[in-house]
Amino acid sequence: MNEFYNKDIISIKDYSKDQLEKIFDYTEKIMNLDLPTRREICKGKTLSYLFYEPSTRTRLSFESAMASIGGNSLGISDISSSSTQKGESLADTVKIMSIYSDVVILRHPLDGSSRFASEVSSKPIINAGSGTEEHPTQAIQDLFTIKKEKKKIDGLKIGIIGDLKYGRTVYSLLAGLGNYDVDVHLISPKPLQIRSDSIYEIRKKLTFTESTDLEEYIEDLDVVYVTRIQKERFPDEEEYLKVKGSYVIGLDMQKKMKEDSIILHPLPRLDEISIDVDKTKNAKYFEQAENGKYTRAALLGLILNENGF
């Protein structure tokens, strides 16, 4: 029985370690299938996307994923050209999109938006980013990348660096890491430290340290997960300018890392990772982006096929 069939993807917290490992196994299966077989998985199925916030990687990776398994995509990437400009509600827009498709991808600036959408949609909803809450498919892609590159997740030392207050990818990743035995270090400027109210449940499953000093940990980390300091999330630009450029992974910092450590980033990046680092063997963020296509293809295949694939 396929436990993922016709189910929403709202929060990484809804997934156990066993379920995550099953998704990773299906991702490997997708990657190893020949193209004609892969394109039969969702033949005749349609994905719709509804993005109230800008996106490049997430939207395109879902479209690419759906195309790779034989499906089609349609949707709204620029909300200014949709009927929301006429006052149409999120509920009505989601209902219409669900009529036209088999699964709906939603990105929205308000917390709780994807949970709300799942209550009004007749088709499965996939949360592609809801306010400052979560980005569950990004976390699945991140965890898969860690396992693929390091051959395991349990036992690793993981540093998460940058904007931990507003970075929704961080909250999803921490919730996912709560299923594993890992040593986590959160490194950020004081104004951007993790929101304690948002990790109350995570603390029950995961222990971590908090610091402002990257150099204190850099030599011991197996995974260096870097996040962008998000100007668009700051209510005051002056506050953004105070923390802009707080941490930069350049060649000087990269040389202090373990030889087999990996650098990840959910992208897009600004100046937090130097382009000189791109050609080092530690840099795995472009592989991470590519893995997003395959993890999302696996998720779509599981959601849209009653018996799996």
Summary of the structure (lengths in Angstrom):
residues: 309
radius of gyration: 19.1
end to end distance: 11.1
largest distance: 55.3
contacts: 1029
relative contact order: 0.17
helix: 44%
strand: 16%
